[in-house]
């Protein structure tokens, strides 16, 4: 299934992020990939590269992929500086509608609205005319086909500036769940994606930590692409 086709229905009015998230999780679980929005603790762990840049610094370009209803976006909005730029990519039109509304009504987002751009496209198809210092990925990799995951990771590496940070996460226990409820093909697909992510983090010196205060708990990876390797596509 193409990622664009999964979310091609026109947006409907929504009244609150939580009910909208649950509706979308039930309707398009493959591309939503969760049963609940990311917790504050998970969002803070994903945004850690920005928090680590305290003190005077040059303006940063930040990319968030797969924003959903914006729980991670809110933390990023609070961490970006006055000269920073935050591009928020979300393909689901219902979530895009919520994000646009939140820029006007949510205190955390409205305070940084002049620095935030919402991009209603796939991260692999969006036009990029500059590099990013920090990429925060909230995409549900273990729901995707292996070739889709490779394309997304290649895209991240191609737009990271030398020395740039990449963070992403995966929920714990998903392989066991897929083995119980999925067929052999689904289990094999999930295993291939898991192996691909493990190989990617190993080759790029990624470090991992677990956020237990999330539903479900999640493992977060932090990578800093070496300066000599940045802006080059993954060779695997």
Residue pairs with C-beta under 8 A, 6 or more apart in sequence:
1 30
3 31
3 91
3 122
3 144
3 148
4 91
4 122
6 28
6 30
6 31
7 28
7 31
7 91
7 92
7 93
7 94
9 93
10 93
11 93
11 94
11 96
11 97
12 94
13 97
14 20
14 94
14 97
14 98
17 37
17 69
17 70
17 98
17 102
18 37
18 69
20 69
20 94
20 95
20 98
21 32
21 36
21 37
21 68
21 69
23 94
24 32
24 92
24 94
24 95
25 32
25 34
25 35
25 36
28 92
29 143
30 140
30 143
30 144
31 91
31 92
31 140
31 143
32 68
32 92
32 140
33 139
33 140
33 142
33 143
34 68
34 140
34 171
35 215
35 216
36 215
37 68
37 69
37 71
38 46
38 68
38 71
38 72
38 138
38 214
38 218
39 71
39 211
39 213
39 214
39 215
40 71
40 75
41 211
41 213
41 214
42 72
42 169
42 211
42 213
42 214
42 218
42 220
43 71
43 72
43 74
43 75
43 76
44 51
44 75
45 167
45 169
45 209
45 211
45 220
46 72
46 75
46 136
46 138
46 167
46 168
46 169
46 220
47 72
47 75
47 76
47 79
47 136
47 167
48 167
48 222
49 134
49 165
49 167
49 222
49 224
50 60
50 62
50 76
50 79
50 80
50 134
51 79
53 60
57 81
59 81
59 83
59 84
59 85
60 80
60 81
60 84
60 85
60 133
60 134
61 84
61 85
61 87
61 130
61 131
61 132
61 133
61 134
61 161
62 76
62 80
62 84
62 85
62 86
62 87
62 132
62 133
62 134
62 135
62 136
63 86
63 87
63 89
63 123
63 132
63 134
63 135
63 136
63 159
64 72
64 73
64 76
64 86
64 87
64 88
64 89
64 135
64 136
64 137
64 138
65 89
65 123
65 135
65 136
65 137
65 138
65 139
65 152
65 156
66 89
66 90
66 91
66 123
66 137
66 138
66 139
66 140
67 73
67 88
67 89
67 90
67 95
67 99
67 118
67 138
68 90
68 92
68 95
68 138
69 95
69 98
69 99
69 102
70 88
70 95
70 98
70 99
70 102
70 106
70 109
72 136
72 138
73 86
73 88
73 99
73 102
73 109
73 116
74 106
74 108
74 109
75 108
76 86
76 136
77 86
77 108
77 109
77 111
77 112
77 115
77 116
78 108
78 111
78 112
80 86
80 112
80 115
82 115
84 115
85 115
85 117
86 112
86 115
86 116
86 117
87 116
87 117
87 119
87 132
88 99
88 116
88 117
88 118
88 119
89 119
89 121
89 122
89 123
89 126
90 96
90 99
90 118
90 119
90 120
91 120
91 121
91 122
93 120
96 118
96 120
99 109
99 118
100 118
102 109
102 110
103 109
103 110
103 113
103 116
103 118
104 110
104 113
109 116
119 126
123 139
123 152
123 155
123 156
124 151
124 152
124 155
128 159
131 159
131 160
131 161
131 164
131 231
132 159
132 160
132 161
132 164
133 160
133 161
133 164
133 165
134 164
134 165
134 166
134 167
135 156
135 159
135 160
135 164
135 165
135 166
135 167
136 167
136 168
137 152
137 156
137 166
137 167
137 168
137 169
138 168
138 169
139 152
139 168
141 149
141 152
141 168
141 170
141 193
141 197
142 170
142 171
142 174
142 190
142 193
142 194
144 152
144 193
145 189
145 193
146 189
146 192
146 193
146 196
149 193
149 196
149 197
150 196
150 234
150 236
153 200
153 234
154 233
154 234
156 166
157 166
157 225
157 229
157 230
157 231
157 232
157 233
157 234
158 231
158 232
158 233
159 231
160 166
160 225
160 230
160 231
161 230
161 231
162 225
162 226
162 227
162 228
162 230
162 231
163 224
163 225
163 226
163 227
163 230
164 224
164 225
164 230
165 222
165 223
165 224
165 225
166 222
166 223
166 224
166 225
167 220
167 221
167 222
167 223
168 220
168 221
169 211
169 218
169 219
169 220
169 221
170 194
170 197
170 218
170 219
171 216
171 217
171 218
171 219
172 210
172 216
172 217
172 218
172 219
173 216
173 217
174 190
175 187
175 190
175 191
175 194
178 186
178 187
178 190
179 187
182 190
196 236
197 221
199 236
200 206
200 234
200 236
201 208
201 221
201 223
203 236
204 223
204 225
204 229
205 223
205 224
205 226
206 221
206 222
206 223
207 221
207 222
207 223
208 219
208 220
208 221
208 222
209 219
209 220
209 222
210 217
210 218
210 219
210 220
211 217
211 218
211 219
211 220
